[in-house]
Amino acid sequence: MENKQILLTQYVSDKFSNIKRKFTLNPYLDHLKSVASKSDSFELIAGYEIGLLHDLYEDTDTQPDECIEALCNMGYNKYHALYISNSVLELTNPYTRKNKPLLSSSKRDKLLLNFLENISPNSQSVKYCDIIDNCTNVVQADYQFAKFYLPKKSKQLDVMTKGNLHLKKFAKETIENQTSLLKKQII
């Protein structure tokens, strides 16, 4: 790991220090590191950085300008910092209940599908890594939540057609495995 990646990991750790994962109550940083590691292992462009930062704008009050400046201060060049930030923006859901409180959940979901369909291939690939990490063990963590969550993530995969095919296949298999567990628990 490069020195600037170590600095970035510390930056993200500070930003998410008080945030825990739903259901497991593990530090949220664990999820971010997992997505970063998987993205990096598939040699996605700036995969480690984008994976580590993918929830920054959605789950903290950090703004893109602040992130870009921080990245530059860590040693990333301005172009690379802008690319990373723009990719994180592509992975930031603009249709959350907080951002669009007057829209129904189903309308927000439809808008998000259209949004995800049009993000870059690299960002779709990072999203596949996010889906893999979020869906692994979701049935064991929260059976009731999994009944709604897995079909939603499957629909997202269906519209994201431009990313890394191996990652997409892995994400589909993860959802299928969890759906199979879900069905076994229903019987």
Disulfide bonds with the S-S distance in Angstrom:
none
